[in-house]
Amino acid sequence: MSAIVRFEKVSKRFGKIIALDEISFEVEEGEFVFLTGPSGAGKTTILNLLIGDIKASSGRVFFDGQEITKIKRKNIPYLRQKIGYVFQDFKVLHERTARENIEVALAVIGVAKRDWKKRVNEVLELVGLGDRSELFPQQLSGGEVQRVAIARALVVNPKILLADEPTGNLDWDTAQNIVDLLSNINNEGKTVMLATHHEGIVYRLKKRTIRLEKGAIAQ
């Protein structure tokens, strides 16, 4: 096993606010890792550093053998093709069906249209929406919309799946189902990093946990 993610003494400041303070950790390929801690602890900052959305103030960030802290802005889209990102607020297109939302991800990375149907059908089945593919987001439950978002992140076959508070807007039973789905995806071999402040979910799943407090890793 080798580290797919590595942070080396990474700090991030927004003006006078210290979002991250010299944090170091590694995530091995195939791991499931929780990023936990209260709101403002630095969880989302870590994920945003990984996708190149923001730059570290100091330190080094590596993903899949590449130093993201040195990557040029024009190469960020190529980096993101390796990373699936699931947002708390879903970010689905409400005027498109579940299938069409997933197809958008394939269009963005330039996959030939003839290959869309097979790939989309596979991820729809994986997330349990095989019979809901032609429905619009407003016709789906919150948990189903989150599954659409997960399917969209997975259809590009990323090296890692990042999930930022994916259960934050869901009831407890639905939240458990979503985390179980992410755990199953991890069991298929996909690396997963899940940021959450929901201690109940973390305790229930008993996976490796990196706990953050005020931008530092808690001992």
Backbone as JSON, one array per atom type, in Angstrom:
{
  "sequence": "MSAIVRFEKVSKRFGKIIALDEISFEVEEGEFVFLTGPSGAGKTTILNLLIGDIKASSGRVFFDGQEITKIKRKNIPYLRQKIGYVFQDFKVLHERTARENIEVALAVIGVAKRDWKKRVNEVLELVGLGDRSELFPQQLSGGEVQRVAIARALVVNPKILLADEPTGNLDWDTAQNIVDLLSNINNEGKTVMLATHHEGIVYRLKKRTIRLEKGAIAQ",
  "N": [[0.84, -1.2, 0.0], [0.43, 2.26, -0.73], [0.8, 5.77, -0.01], [-1.82, 7.79, -1.01], [-2.62, 10.29, -0.48], [-0.89, 12.98, 0.96], [-0.01, 15.18, 3.48], [2.27, 17.62, 4.4], [3.3, 19.36, 7.02], [1.35, 21.43, 6.65], [-0.06, 24.61, 6.38], [-2.76, 26.95, 6.4], [-3.9, 30.14, 5.89], [-6.41, 32.59, 6.18], [-6.34, 35.73, 5.8], [-6.16, 37.0, 8.99], [-7.06, 34.73, 10.13], [-6.34, 31.48, 11.12], [-6.7, 28.69, 9.43], [-5.66, 26.14, 9.07], [-2.98, 24.63, 10.81], [0.09, 23.83, 10.41], [-0.29, 20.98, 9.74], [0.15, 17.45, 9.43], [-0.28, 14.43, 7.72], [-1.09, 11.16, 6.38], [-2.89, 9.36, 3.85], [-3.63, 6.15, 2.99], [-3.79, 4.32, -0.09], [-6.95, 3.01, -0.86], [-7.98, 3.27, 1.67], [-10.5, 4.17, 4.16], [-11.28, 7.15, 5.54], [-12.23, 9.24, 8.17], [-12.66, 12.72, 8.5], [-12.95, 14.64, 11.21], [-14.48, 16.86, 13.64], [-15.41, 20.04, 15.1], [-17.5, 22.6, 13.53], [-15.66, 24.78, 11.47], [-13.19, 23.76, 12.1], [-11.38, 23.02, 10.18], [-11.84, 21.04, 8.32], [-13.15, 21.2, 5.73], [-11.35, 22.88, 4.5], [-9.11, 21.25, 4.17], [-10.09, 19.44, 2.23], [-10.58, 21.21, 0.13], [-8.0, 22.08, -0.43], [-6.99, 19.74, -1.49], [-8.33, 19.47, -3.94], [-7.29, 21.53, -5.28], [-8.55, 23.95, -5.12], [-7.94, 25.97, -3.41], [-4.82, 27.41, -2.31], [-2.1, 26.25, -0.31], [-0.79, 28.07, 2.47], [1.66, 27.53, 3.52], [3.91, 24.68, 3.57], [3.46, 21.33, 2.16], [1.4, 19.62, -0.18], [0.45, 16.51, -1.33], [-0.92, 14.49, -3.92], [-1.66, 11.4, -5.23], [1.02, 11.0, -5.95], [1.73, 13.46, -6.99], [2.74, 16.8, -6.47], [0.55, 18.98, -5.27], [0.74, 21.56, -4.38], [2.45, 22.8, -6.1], [1.29, 22.8, -8.53], [0.22, 24.1, -11.68], [-2.27, 26.57, -12.42], [-3.68, 26.11, -14.81], [-3.56, 23.39, -15.05], [-5.18, 22.33, -13.12], [-7.84, 21.34, -13.81], [-7.2, 18.8, -14.87], [-6.17, 17.49, -12.68], [-8.5, 17.35, -11.14], [-9.99, 15.49, -12.5], [-9.26, 13.13, -11.44], [-10.42, 13.04, -9.02], [-13.28, 12.52, -7.12], [-15.97, 14.46, -5.93], [-18.21, 15.02, -3.36], [-20.77, 17.06, -2.37], [-22.19, 18.81, 0.46], [-24.54, 20.23, -0.05], [-25.46, 19.03, -2.31], [-25.53, 20.1, -5.08], [-26.79, 19.5, -7.53], [-28.26, 19.63, -10.84], [-31.3, 21.02, -11.26], [-32.99, 21.07, -13.42], [-32.46, 18.89, -14.87], [-32.6, 15.32, -15.35], [-31.93, 12.52, -13.11], [-30.19, 10.77, -14.47], [-29.2, 12.5, -16.48], [-27.87, 14.38, -14.92], [-25.71, 12.9, -14.03], [-24.5, 12.28, -16.43], [-23.45, 14.74, -17.15], [-20.99, 14.95, -15.82], [-19.42, 13.17, -17.28], [-19.43, 14.39, -19.75], [-17.97, 16.7, -19.18], [-15.34, 15.76, -18.82], [-14.84, 14.78, -21.28], [-15.61, 12.21, -22.22], [-16.59, 9.87, -24.7], [-19.82, 10.01, -26.2], [-21.04, 7.59, -26.86], [-20.24, 5.88, -24.91], [-21.51, 6.59, -22.62], [-24.02, 5.53, -21.66], [-23.61, 2.87, -20.65], [-21.73, 3.32, -18.58], [-23.09, 5.11, -16.93], [-25.35, 3.6, -16.24], [-24.13, 1.6, -14.71], [-23.17, 2.98, -12.41], [-25.56, 3.98, -11.43], [-26.89, 1.64, -10.66], [-25.12, 0.83, -8.69], [-25.49, 2.75, -6.69], [-28.07, 2.3, -6.06], [-30.18, 3.37, -7.6], [-31.25, 2.48, -9.94], [-33.86, 2.27, -10.97], [-34.77, 4.82, -10.9], [-33.77, 6.63, -12.61], [-34.78, 8.38, -14.58], [-36.08, 10.37, -13.29], [-36.58, 13.71, -12.0], [-34.66, 15.88, -9.8], [-36.46, 17.11, -7.95], [-38.38, 15.21, -7.73], [-37.33, 13.27, -6.22], [-36.25, 11.9, -3.04], [-34.39, 13.48, -0.32], [-32.22, 11.83, 0.4], [-32.02, 10.27, -1.92], [-31.33, 12.18, -3.81], [-28.8, 12.83, -2.85], [-27.56, 10.42, -3.41], [-27.58, 10.53, -6.18], [-25.7, 12.58, -6.48], [-23.45, 11.28, -5.47], [-23.2, 9.21, -7.33], [-22.64, 10.73, -9.61], [-20.14, 11.72, -8.91], [-18.7, 9.36, -8.91], [-18.82, 8.3, -11.51], [-16.81, 9.07, -13.21], [-14.78, 7.48, -12.53], [-12.9, 8.03, -10.31], [-9.73, 8.42, -8.54], [-9.98, 8.85, -5.87], [-12.58, 9.45, -3.5], [-14.04, 12.25, -2.24], [-15.98, 13.49, 0.39], [-17.93, 16.01, 1.61], [-19.39, 16.69, 4.5], [-21.65, 14.95, 3.8], [-24.0, 14.02, 4.9], [-25.21, 16.04, 6.2], [-27.65, 17.4, 5.73], [-29.57, 15.51, 6.09], [-31.91, 13.14, 7.55], [-31.46, 10.93, 10.41], [-31.71, 8.09, 9.8], [-31.55, 8.09, 6.98], [-29.06, 9.28, 6.69], [-27.4, 7.31, 7.8], [-27.74, 5.34, 5.86], [-26.54, 6.55, 3.63], [-23.87, 6.77, 4.48], [-23.29, 4.07, 4.82], [-23.43, 3.3, 2.15], [-21.21, 4.69, 1.13], [-19.25, 3.35, 2.55], [-19.5, 0.8, 1.44], [-18.69, 1.38, -1.17], [-16.04, 1.96, -0.64], [-15.25, -0.59, 0.18], [-15.17, -1.81, -2.25], [-12.8, -0.99, -3.17], [-12.23, 1.7, -3.51], [-10.68, 4.69, -2.47], [-11.74, 6.66, 0.25], [-12.49, 9.77, 1.67], [-14.13, 11.28, 4.24], [-15.63, 14.08, 5.44], [-17.01, 15.12, 8.44], [-19.08, 16.35, 11.13], [-20.59, 14.76, 12.6], [-20.74, 12.84, 15.19], [-22.01, 10.46, 15.88], [-22.22, 8.93, 13.54], [-19.55, 8.51, 12.96], [-18.72, 7.01, 15.17], [-20.33, 4.77, 14.86], [-19.41, 3.54, 12.5], [-16.72, 3.1, 12.88], [-14.16, 3.59, 11.6], [-10.84, 4.65, 10.53], [-9.94, 7.73, 12.02], [-9.33, 11.17, 11.68], [-9.05, 13.71, 13.76], [-9.86, 17.1, 14.02], [-9.06, 20.16, 15.59], [-9.47, 23.5, 15.9], [-7.88, 23.96, 13.61], [-5.73, 22.25, 13.92], [-4.39, 18.9, 14.27], [-5.91, 16.87, 16.56], [-4.6, 15.27, 19.4]],
  "CA": [[0.0, 0.0, 0.0], [1.18, 3.51, -0.77], [-0.01, 6.93, 0.34], [-2.4, 8.52, -2.13], [-2.69, 11.67, 0.02], [0.1, 13.29, 2.0], [0.13, 16.58, 3.9], [3.51, 17.82, 5.14], [3.35, 20.64, 7.72], [0.53, 22.34, 5.84], [-0.81, 25.68, 7.04], [-3.57, 27.79, 5.52], [-4.42, 31.32, 6.56], [-7.3, 33.52, 5.47], [-6.13, 36.94, 6.58], [-5.65, 36.71, 10.34], [-7.63, 33.46, 10.57], [-5.52, 30.29, 10.84], [-7.62, 27.57, 9.17], [-4.86, 24.94, 9.32], [-1.73, 25.03, 11.47], [1.16, 22.84, 10.27], [-0.79, 19.61, 9.9], [0.8, 16.4, 8.64], [-0.92, 13.11, 7.78], [-1.13, 10.42, 5.12], [-4.0, 8.45, 3.62], [-3.2, 5.08, 2.1], [-4.71, 3.93, -1.16], [-7.94, 2.04, -0.43], [-8.46, 3.56, 3.04], [-11.66, 5.0, 4.47], [-10.83, 8.03, 6.62], [-13.1, 10.34, 8.6], [-12.15, 13.99, 9.01], [-13.98, 15.07, 12.15], [-14.21, 18.06, 14.42], [-16.5, 21.01, 15.04], [-17.52, 23.54, 12.42], [-14.53, 25.71, 11.51], [-11.97, 23.1, 12.56], [-10.43, 22.89, 9.07], [-12.15, 19.87, 7.5], [-13.39, 21.58, 4.34], [-10.1, 23.46, 3.99], [-8.28, 20.12, 3.71], [-10.65, 18.94, 0.97], [-10.38, 22.23, -0.91], [-6.59, 22.02, -0.8], [-6.78, 18.55, -2.31], [-8.85, 19.66, -5.31], [-6.63, 22.69, -5.87], [-9.44, 25.11, -5.1], [-7.17, 26.98, -2.69], [-3.4, 27.07, -2.18], [-1.57, 26.27, 1.06], [0.07, 29.21, 2.82], [2.98, 26.92, 3.66], [3.85, 23.23, 3.6], [3.32, 20.63, 0.87], [0.27, 18.7, -0.32], [0.66, 15.56, -2.42], [-2.0, 13.57, -4.26], [-1.31, 10.42, -6.27], [2.4, 11.2, -6.36], [1.93, 14.8, -7.54], [2.69, 17.87, -5.47], [-0.5, 19.91, -5.67], [1.14, 22.92, -4.03], [3.23, 23.38, -7.2], [0.58, 22.61, -9.78], [-0.2, 25.33, -12.35], [-3.73, 26.74, -12.45], [-4.23, 25.53, -16.04], [-3.56, 21.93, -14.91], [-6.12, 21.93, -12.07], [-8.91, 20.47, -14.31], [-6.7, 17.43, -15.04], [-6.12, 16.95, -11.33], [-9.86, 17.08, -10.66], [-10.53, 14.3, -13.16], [-8.9, 11.98, -10.61], [-11.03, 13.21, -7.71], [-14.73, 12.67, -7.05], [-16.29, 15.34, -4.8], [-19.63, 15.0, -2.99], [-21.02, 18.26, -1.58], [-23.29, 18.74, 1.41], [-25.78, 20.76, -0.65], [-25.73, 18.21, -3.5], [-25.12, 20.78, -6.32], [-27.35, 18.87, -8.73], [-28.98, 20.52, -11.76], [-32.69, 20.67, -11.04], [-33.71, 20.96, -14.69], [-32.01, 17.65, -15.52], [-32.93, 14.08, -14.65], [-30.81, 11.89, -12.42], [-29.25, 10.29, -15.49], [-28.57, 13.64, -17.15], [-26.93, 14.97, -13.97], [-24.51, 12.06, -14.02], [-23.88, 12.41, -17.75], [-22.71, 16.0, -17.19], [-19.61, 14.69, -15.39], [-18.73, 12.51, -18.39], [-19.25, 15.41, -20.79], [-16.92, 17.64, -18.75], [-14.01, 15.18, -19.02], [-14.67, 14.42, -22.69], [-15.89, 10.81, -22.56], [-17.41, 9.76, -25.9], [-21.24, 9.8, -25.87], [-21.41, 6.19, -27.04], [-19.87, 5.14, -23.7], [-22.21, 7.14, -21.46], [-25.12, 4.73, -21.12], [-23.08, 1.75, -19.86], [-21.09, 3.81, -17.36], [-24.12, 5.69, -16.06], [-26.16, 2.5, -15.71], [-23.35, 0.9, -13.69], [-23.14, 3.72, -11.14], [-26.94, 4.06, -10.93], [-27.14, 0.39, -9.95], [-24.26, 0.8, -7.5], [-26.05, 3.6, -5.64], [-29.45, 1.89, -5.8], [-31.14, 4.23, -8.28], [-31.47, 1.95, -11.29], [-35.23, 2.48, -11.43], [-35.14, 6.23, -10.66], [-32.84, 7.41, -13.44], [-35.43, 9.39, -15.42], [-36.77, 11.34, -12.44], [-35.9, 14.96, -11.71], [-34.33, 15.99, -8.38], [-37.63, 17.45, -7.12], [-39.2, 14.0, -7.6], [-36.56, 12.34, -5.41], [-36.04, 12.27, -1.64], [-33.07, 14.04, -0.05], [-31.22, 10.76, 0.33], [-31.86, 9.86, -3.31], [-30.58, 13.24, -4.48], [-27.41, 12.66, -2.45], [-27.07, 9.27, -4.17], [-27.28, 11.05, -7.53], [-24.44, 13.31, -6.36], [-22.39, 10.28, -5.31], [-23.06, 8.54, -8.64], [-21.97, 11.69, -10.51], [-18.72, 11.76, -8.52], [-18.08, 8.06, -9.19], [-18.91, 7.86, -12.9], [-15.54, 9.36, -13.88], [-13.84, 6.51, -11.97], [-11.81, 8.79, -9.68], [-8.8, 7.7, -7.67], [-10.42, 9.07, -4.5], [-13.88, 10.09, -3.33], [-14.09, 13.18, -1.12], [-17.36, 13.82, 0.74], [-17.93, 17.08, 2.6], [-20.66, 16.68, 5.25], [-22.69, 14.45, 2.89], [-25.23, 13.67, 5.63], [-25.58, 17.19, 7.01], [-29.03, 17.82, 5.51], [-30.4, 14.3, 6.04], [-32.31, 12.57, 8.84], [-30.51, 9.92, 10.91], [-31.77, 6.84, 9.05], [-31.04, 8.34, 5.63], [-27.63, 9.53, 6.85], [-26.76, 6.0, 7.97], [-27.75, 4.66, 4.56], [-25.54, 7.18, 2.76], [-22.54, 6.38, 4.95], [-23.14, 2.65, 4.48], [-23.14, 3.27, 0.71], [-19.81, 5.1, 0.96], [-18.44, 2.26, 3.07], [-19.52, -0.26, 0.42], [-17.84, 1.84, -2.27], [-14.69, 1.76, -0.15], [-14.99, -2.03, 0.17], [-14.89, -2.17, -3.64], [-11.42, -0.6, -3.45], [-12.08, 3.14, -3.71], [-10.28, 5.49, -1.32], [-12.79, 7.6, 0.64], [-12.28, 10.7, 2.79], [-15.43, 11.82, 4.58], [-15.61, 15.12, 6.47], [-18.29, 15.2, 9.15], [-19.06, 16.66, 12.56], [-21.6, 13.86, 13.16], [-20.0, 11.85, 15.96], [-22.73, 9.2, 15.89], [-21.86, 8.18, 12.34], [-18.14, 8.11, 13.1], [-18.67, 5.94, 16.17], [-21.02, 3.59, 14.34], [-18.67, 2.88, 11.43], [-15.42, 2.68, 13.45], [-13.06, 3.66, 10.64], [-9.78, 5.55, 10.96], [-10.45, 9.09, 12.21], [-8.42, 12.29, 11.91], [-9.85, 14.73, 14.44], [-9.3, 18.44, 13.95], [-9.53, 21.17, 16.54], [-8.87, 24.82, 15.63], [-6.89, 23.88, 12.55], [-4.65, 21.31, 14.24], [-4.83, 17.53, 14.49], [-5.99, 16.58, 17.98], [-3.87, 14.06, 19.81]],
  "C": [[0.88, 1.25, 0.0], [0.23, 4.67, -0.47], [-0.51, 7.62, -0.92], [-2.54, 10.0, -1.78], [-1.62, 11.87, 1.07], [0.14, 14.8, 2.23], [1.39, 16.68, 4.74], [3.55, 19.24, 5.71], [2.59, 21.74, 6.97], [-0.2, 23.35, 6.73], [-1.61, 26.44, 5.98], [-4.15, 28.93, 6.34], [-5.33, 32.1, 5.63], [-7.24, 34.83, 6.25], [-5.51, 36.59, 7.92], [-6.15, 35.36, 10.87], [-6.72, 32.3, 10.16], [-6.48, 29.1, 10.68], [-6.93, 26.23, 9.42], [-3.5, 25.37, 9.84], [-0.73, 23.87, 11.46], [0.69, 21.4, 10.5], [-0.07, 18.66, 8.95], [0.03, 15.1, 8.83], [-0.82, 12.46, 6.41], [-2.41, 9.59, 5.06], [-3.53, 7.41, 2.61], [-4.25, 4.78, 1.03], [-5.65, 2.83, -0.65], [-8.48, 2.26, 0.97], [-9.81, 4.27, 3.04], [-11.27, 5.83, 5.69], [-11.88, 9.09, 6.9], [-12.24, 11.55, 8.96], [-13.24, 14.53, 9.93], [-13.53, 16.32, 12.91], [-15.34, 19.05, 14.23], [-16.42, 21.88, 13.79], [-16.38, 24.55, 12.57], [-13.22, 25.09, 11.92], [-10.94, 22.93, 11.45], [-10.72, 21.75, 8.12], [-12.31, 20.21, 6.01], [-12.15, 22.18, 3.71], [-9.19, 22.36, 3.46], [-8.78, 19.61, 2.37], [-10.42, 19.93, -0.16], [-8.92, 22.35, -1.33], [-6.33, 20.85, -1.74], [-7.27, 18.72, -3.74], [-8.23, 20.89, -5.97], [-7.49, 23.93, -5.91], [-8.8, 26.29, -4.38], [-5.73, 26.48, -2.59], [-2.99, 27.13, -0.7], [-0.73, 27.52, 1.27], [1.51, 28.74, 3.01], [2.82, 25.41, 3.76], [3.59, 22.65, 2.22], [2.16, 19.65, 0.92], [0.53, 17.82, -1.54], [-0.61, 14.74, -2.64], [-1.56, 12.7, -5.42], [0.08, 10.69, -6.85], [2.71, 12.57, -6.91], [1.84, 15.84, -6.44], [1.71, 18.94, -5.93], [-0.09, 21.35, -5.39], [1.95, 23.58, -5.13], [2.5, 23.33, -8.54], [0.13, 23.96, -10.36], [-1.72, 25.36, -12.46], [-4.34, 26.06, -13.67], [-4.32, 24.0, -15.97], [-4.52, 21.42, -13.84], [-7.24, 21.04, -12.62], [-8.46, 19.01, -14.5], [-6.58, 16.74, -13.68], [-7.51, 16.51, -10.88], [-10.52, 15.89, -11.35], [-10.23, 13.04, -12.35], [-9.64, 11.96, -9.27], [-12.54, 13.36, -7.84], [-15.08, 13.47, -5.8], [-17.79, 15.34, -4.59], [-19.87, 16.15, -2.01], [-22.21, 18.05, -0.63], [-24.6, 19.18, 0.77], [-26.04, 20.18, -2.05], [-25.2, 18.82, -4.8], [-25.57, 20.03, -7.57], [-28.06, 19.93, -9.56], [-30.46, 20.13, -11.74], [-33.51, 20.53, -12.33], [-33.31, 19.71, -15.47], [-32.38, 16.44, -14.68], [-31.7, 13.55, -13.93], [-29.75, 11.43, -13.42], [-28.48, 11.44, -16.13], [-27.57, 14.34, -16.23], [-25.61, 14.21, -13.96], [-23.75, 12.18, -15.33], [-23.04, 13.69, -17.86], [-21.24, 15.78, -16.83], [-18.79, 14.05, -16.5], [-18.47, 13.51, -19.52], [-18.08, 16.33, -20.46], [-15.53, 17.07, -19.02], [-13.82, 14.61, -20.42], [-14.84, 12.96, -23.04], [-16.85, 10.76, -23.75], [-18.85, 9.39, -25.52], [-21.65, 8.34, -25.95], [-21.12, 5.36, -25.78], [-20.68, 5.57, -22.47], [-23.18, 6.15, -20.83], [-24.62, 3.62, -20.2], [-22.53, 2.25, -18.53], [-22.12, 4.39, -16.38], [-24.98, 4.6, -15.45], [-25.44, 1.78, -14.57], [-23.38, 1.65, -12.36], [-24.55, 3.89, -10.56], [-27.3, 2.79, -10.15], [-26.36, 0.34, -8.65], [-24.88, 1.6, -6.35], [-27.53, 3.32, -5.39], [-30.51, 2.76, -6.44], [-31.44, 3.76, -9.7], [-32.84, 2.23, -11.85], [-35.69, 3.93, -11.24], [-34.4, 7.18, -11.61], [-33.5, 8.53, -14.23], [-36.22, 10.42, -14.61], [-35.91, 12.58, -12.23], [-35.64, 15.06, -10.2], [-35.53, 16.29, -7.48], [-38.58, 16.27, -6.93], [-38.52, 12.95, -6.72], [-36.48, 12.83, -3.97], [-34.64, 12.87, -1.48], [-31.96, 13.01, -0.15], [-30.96, 10.3, -1.09], [-31.07, 10.9, -4.1], [-29.09, 13.15, -4.11], [-26.79, 11.47, -3.18], [-26.75, 9.64, -5.62], [-25.92, 11.76, -7.51], [-23.25, 12.35, -6.22], [-22.12, 9.57, -6.63], [-22.31, 9.44, -9.62], [-20.48, 11.76, -10.2], [-17.99, 10.48, -8.92], [-17.96, 7.73, -10.67], [-17.61, 8.12, -13.67], [-14.43, 8.42, -13.41], [-12.63, 7.2, -11.34], [-10.91, 7.89, -8.84], [-9.26, 7.78, -6.22], [-11.78, 9.74, -4.51], [-13.83, 10.94, -2.07], [-15.55, 13.54, -0.87], [-17.36, 14.82, 1.88], [-19.3, 17.17, 3.26], [-21.82, 16.14, 4.39], [-24.0, 14.08, 3.57], [-25.81, 14.86, 6.39], [-27.03, 17.61, 6.89], [-30.02, 16.66, 5.56], [-30.78, 13.84, 7.44], [-31.39, 11.39, 9.17], [-30.53, 8.64, 10.08], [-31.2, 7.0, 7.65], [-29.53, 8.57, 5.67], [-26.87, 8.22, 6.99], [-26.67, 5.26, 6.64], [-26.7, 5.22, 3.61], [-24.14, 6.78, 3.18], [-22.27, 4.9, 4.68], [-22.8, 2.48, 2.99], [-21.68, 3.64, 0.47], [-18.85, 4.02, 1.48], [-18.38, 1.1, 2.07], [-18.65, 0.1, -0.77], [-16.37, 1.67, -1.89], [-14.32, 0.27, -0.17], [-14.71, -2.56, -1.23], [-13.5, -1.71, -4.06], [-11.18, 0.88, -3.6], [-11.66, 3.82, -2.4], [-11.36, 6.52, -1.02], [-12.31, 8.45, 1.81], [-13.6, 11.41, 3.03], [-15.29, 12.83, 5.72], [-16.98, 15.22, 7.12], [-18.08, 15.66, 10.59], [-20.01, 15.74, 13.32], [-20.91, 12.7, 13.89], [-20.68, 10.47, 15.96], [-22.36, 8.32, 14.71], [-20.43, 7.67, 12.44], [-18.03, 6.92, 14.05], [-19.25, 4.63, 15.62], [-20.15, 2.82, 13.34], [-17.29, 2.41, 11.87], [-14.32, 2.55, 12.39], [-11.99, 4.59, 11.2], [-10.3, 7.0, 10.98], [-9.3, 10.06, 12.44], [-9.27, 13.41, 12.49], [-9.13, 16.07, 14.44], [-9.91, 19.33, 15.03], [-8.74, 22.45, 16.28], [-7.69, 24.72, 14.66], [-5.72, 22.95, 12.79], [-5.23, 19.92, 14.44], [-4.77, 17.24, 15.98], [-5.28, 15.29, 18.31], [-4.83, 13.09, 20.5]]
}
